[in-house]
């Protein structure tokens, strides 16, 4: 049971700006409102959206200071009024579109979340693996399955495949039996093949459309996922075959794009956006598949929550393959103590 009036450690952003605006501090522990659960956070993660919110490219819909973090996994510490079907100690993961943007997020020791936005974790899935699934798998599922109507017969091109959403999309498309062509910057070919990509192309030079056409016997892809905001949208359209679908996700840096409308018309192409969150039941399916080994949780590094500023700098300057997971310092400190440790007042 959470103590009334207790405090917690958190990382706040006091203003819009560079990573230095992130500040470890102590705050009053939130109290769960009616229909909420107070979650003791065991892990959160750093997503590109956190950087966009911090830098002002996405809008924070609440007064500052603000707590970032679109993902969290932990255990229920307290229940608000009117909550049924949940117990103190339940292991949970949040799938909540507003988390870290319209409401305070996971960069803290505790967070109050509506129970309608929580799912229970499979017993065999640890908190860090679950949180590394989080928003990236949710966005990829929304883009490929909900919007793109992914089918086993599809040939799927995934642009920005080494990013967290792109790598999640590679796994989802591969598990569902589609042929996967992954396009990325940097030397991640072996990693992408390892998680299910059939073909990996490096995003360099001006012949990517030609390479896709060769890889598809001149037919073109039936589905392209454009999940990098620094790429040319018309180039993605040119990779499609007749009747293909282009799904745009993560496009916050380039709000305007020039497209060949006649090309859309003559080749019967579809252009779709993917913004939103996965339904809780779909997220349960993803977590259960992860627990059974069908998907892999991709973690680049685990860092203490107090080093969130450094985690943001790392993601900006040298993104690795997989998520940066942040663990509250109190959780890491507790692991270092022997089982028979007794506090001395």
Secondary structure as the mmCIF struct_conf table of DSSP 4:
data_model
#
loop_
_struct_conf.conf_type_id
_struct_conf.id
_struct_conf.beg_label_comp_id
_struct_conf.beg_label_asym_id
_struct_conf.beg_label_seq_id
_struct_conf.end_label_comp_id
_struct_conf.end_label_asym_id
_struct_conf.end_label_seq_id
HELX_LH_PP_P HELX_LH_PP_P1 UNK A 2 UNK A 3
TURN_TY1_P TURN_TY1_P1 UNK A 4 UNK A 5
STRN STRN1 UNK A 7 UNK A 13
BEND BEND1 UNK A 15 UNK A 18
HELX_RH_3T_P HELX_RH_3T_P1 UNK A 19 UNK A 21
STRN STRN2 UNK A 22 UNK A 28
HELX_LH_PP_P HELX_LH_PP_P2 UNK A 29 UNK A 30
TURN_TY1_P TURN_TY1_P2 UNK A 34 UNK A 35
STRN STRN3 UNK A 36 UNK A 46
HELX_RH_AL_P HELX_RH_AL_P1 UNK A 48 UNK A 55
TURN_TY1_P TURN_TY1_P3 UNK A 56 UNK A 56
BEND BEND2 UNK A 57 UNK A 58
BEND BEND3 UNK A 62 UNK A 62
HELX_LH_PP_P HELX_LH_PP_P3 UNK A 63 UNK A 63
BEND BEND4 UNK A 64 UNK A 65
STRN STRN4 UNK A 66 UNK A 66
BEND BEND5 UNK A 70 UNK A 70
STRN STRN5 UNK A 73 UNK A 79
TURN_TY1_P TURN_TY1_P4 UNK A 81 UNK A 82
BEND BEND6 UNK A 85 UNK A 85
TURN_TY1_P TURN_TY1_P5 UNK A 88 UNK A 89
STRN STRN6 UNK A 91 UNK A 94
TURN_TY1_P TURN_TY1_P6 UNK A 97 UNK A 98
STRN STRN7 UNK A 99 UNK A 99
TURN_TY1_P TURN_TY1_P7 UNK A 100 UNK A 102
STRN STRN8 UNK A 103 UNK A 103
BEND BEND7 UNK A 106 UNK A 107
STRN STRN9 UNK A 108 UNK A 108
BEND BEND8 UNK A 109 UNK A 109
STRN STRN10 UNK A 110 UNK A 114
HELX_RH_3T_P HELX_RH_3T_P2 UNK A 115 UNK A 117
STRN STRN11 UNK A 118 UNK A 120
HELX_LH_PP_P HELX_LH_PP_P4 UNK A 121 UNK A 122
TURN_TY1_P TURN_TY1_P8 UNK A 123 UNK A 124
HELX_RH_AL_P HELX_RH_AL_P2 UNK A 127 UNK A 141
HELX_RH_PI_P HELX_RH_PI_P1 UNK A 142 UNK A 147
TURN_TY1_P TURN_TY1_P9 UNK A 148 UNK A 148
TURN_TY1_P TURN_TY1_P10 UNK A 152 UNK A 153
STRN STRN12 UNK A 155 UNK A 159
TURN_TY1_P TURN_TY1_P11 UNK A 160 UNK A 162
BEND BEND9 UNK A 163 UNK A 163
HELX_RH_AL_P HELX_RH_AL_P3 UNK A 164 UNK A 175
TURN_TY1_P TURN_TY1_P12 UNK A 176 UNK A 177
STRN STRN13 UNK A 179 UNK A 184
BEND BEND10 UNK A 185 UNK A 187
HELX_RH_AL_P HELX_RH_AL_P4 UNK A 189 UNK A 194
TURN_TY1_P TURN_TY1_P13 UNK A 195 UNK A 196
BEND BEND11 UNK A 198 UNK A 198
STRN STRN14 UNK A 199 UNK A 202
BEND BEND12 UNK A 203 UNK A 203
BEND BEND13 UNK A 205 UNK A 206
HELX_RH_AL_P HELX_RH_AL_P5 UNK A 208 UNK A 215
TURN_TY1_P TURN_TY1_P14 UNK A 216 UNK A 218
BEND BEND14 UNK A 219 UNK A 219
STRN STRN15 UNK A 221 UNK A 226
TURN_TY1_P TURN_TY1_P15 UNK A 229 UNK A 230
BEND BEND15 UNK A 231 UNK A 231
HELX_RH_AL_P HELX_RH_AL_P6 UNK A 233 UNK A 238
TURN_TY1_P TURN_TY1_P16 UNK A 239 UNK A 239
STRN STRN16 UNK A 240 UNK A 248
BEND BEND16 UNK A 250 UNK A 250
BEND BEND17 UNK A 253 UNK A 253
HELX_RH_AL_P HELX_RH_AL_P7 UNK A 261 UNK A 266
TURN_TY1_P TURN_TY1_P17 UNK A 267 UNK A 268
STRN STRN17 UNK A 270 UNK A 273
BEND BEND18 UNK A 276 UNK A 276
HELX_RH_AL_P HELX_RH_AL_P8 UNK A 280 UNK A 291
TURN_TY1_P TURN_TY1_P18 UNK A 292 UNK A 293
BEND BEND19 UNK A 294 UNK A 295
STRN STRN18 UNK A 299 UNK A 304
HELX_RH_3T_P HELX_RH_3T_P3 UNK A 305 UNK A 307
HELX_RH_AL_P HELX_RH_AL_P9 UNK A 308 UNK A 317
BEND BEND20 UNK A 321 UNK A 322
STRN STRN19 UNK A 323 UNK A 327
HELX_RH_AL_P HELX_RH_AL_P10 UNK A 329 UNK A 336
BEND BEND21 UNK A 337 UNK A 337
TURN_TY1_P TURN_TY1_P19 UNK A 339 UNK A 340
#
